[in-house]
């Protein structure tokens, strides 16, 4: 009976640890003094930059890293790319004349598994260039 309770408790703990996307971490971003929100597969935040500069800078980063651009749409502010066997999704939305909201998602393993570390790496690289 004790073993059954132990295994049930262990299973619950593993399920909680494995439930990606539920927990959100808010931390300070490098540069710009902005805060960002990190989930299992994405990073998002508001930054002081224009939509065009943010969009073009991220596209340049992807090109420099050898990404295969799948689709781009400046009007919608979206880019989809393949980089290091990961699907990268980028979106930028204009908030004011001098501020935008950006979101970077990264998925690996046939887009089944989240890759928040890759999203965070790309986010920090983008912020450092703006």
C-alpha positions in Angstrom: 0.0 0.0 0.0 2.9 2.4 0.8 4.5 1.6 -2.5 1.3 2.4 -4.3 1.0 5.8 -2.6 4.7 6.5 -3.3 4.3 5.7 -7.0 1.1 7.7 -7.2 2.8 10.7 -5.6 5.8 10.3 -7.9 3.6 10.2 -11.0 1.8 13.4 -9.9 5.1 15.2 -9.4 6.4 14.0 -12.8 3.2 15.1 -14.5 3.5 18.6 -12.9 7.1 18.9 -14.0 6.3 17.8 -17.5 3.3 20.1 -18.0 5.0 22.5 -20.4 3.4 25.9 -20.9 1.7 26.1 -17.6 4.4 27.9 -15.6 5.4 31.4 -16.7 8.7 32.9 -15.7 9.1 36.7 -15.7 12.7 37.9 -15.8 14.7 41.0 -16.7 15.9 41.1 -20.3 19.4 42.1 -21.2 19.5 45.6 -22.6 16.6 48.0 -23.0 15.6 47.3 -19.3 12.5 45.4 -20.5 10.9 42.4 -18.9 10.0 39.3 -20.8 7.7 36.4 -20.2 9.1 32.9 -20.8 7.0 29.7 -21.3 8.1 26.3 -22.3 8.3 27.2 -26.0 8.2 31.0 -26.3 9.5 34.3 -25.1 7.5 37.5 -25.4 7.9 41.0 -24.3 7.4 44.7 -25.0 10.4 46.7 -26.3 11.2 50.2 -27.4 11.8 49.9 -31.1 9.9 50.4 -34.4 8.1 47.5 -36.0 10.2 47.7 -39.2 13.6 47.8 -37.3 12.5 44.8 -35.1 11.2 42.8 -38.0 14.2 43.4 -40.3 16.7 42.8 -37.5 15.2 39.5 -36.6 15.1 38.4 -40.3 18.8 39.4 -40.6 19.6 37.3 -37.5 17.9 34.3 -39.1 19.7 34.8 -42.4 23.1 35.1 -40.6 22.5 31.9 -38.7 21.7 30.0 -41.9 17.9 29.6 -41.3 15.6 28.5 -44.0 12.9 31.2 -44.2 9.5 29.4 -44.7 7.2 32.4 -44.8 7.3 36.1 -44.1 4.6 38.7 -43.9 5.5 42.2 -42.9 1.9 43.4 -42.7 1.1 40.8 -40.1 4.5 41.0 -38.6 5.2 37.3 -38.8 8.2 35.1 -39.8 8.3 31.3 -39.9 11.7 29.6 -40.3 13.6 26.4 -39.8 16.9 26.8 -37.8 19.0 24.0 -36.3 16.2 21.4 -36.8 13.7 23.7 -35.0 10.7 25.5 -36.2 10.9 29.2 -35.3 7.9 31.5 -35.2 8.3 35.2 -34.8 5.7 37.9 -34.5 5.9 41.6 -33.9 2.9 43.9 -33.1 3.1 47.6 -33.0 1.9 49.0 -29.7 2.8 52.7 -30.1 5.0 54.7 -32.5 8.1 53.7 -30.4 7.1 50.4 -28.8 6.3 46.9 -30.1 5.3 43.5 -28.6 7.4 40.6 -29.8 7.0 36.9 -29.5 9.4 34.2 -30.5 8.4 30.5 -30.3 10.7 27.5 -30.9 9.7 23.9 -31.4 11.8 20.8 -32.0 11.3 17.1 -32.7 8.7 17.4 -35.5 7.4 20.5 -33.7 6.1 18.3 -30.9 8.6 19.5 -28.2 9.0 23.0 -26.9 12.4 24.6 -26.9 12.3 27.7 -24.7 16.1 27.9 -24.5 16.4 28.5 -28.3 13.6 31.1 -28.2 15.3 32.9 -25.3 18.7 32.8 -27.1 17.1 34.4 -30.2 15.2 36.9 -28.1 18.4 38.0 -26.3 20.3 38.3 -29.6 17.5 40.4 -31.0 17.3 42.7 -28.0 21.1 43.2 -28.0 20.9 44.5 -31.6 18.0 46.9 -31.1 
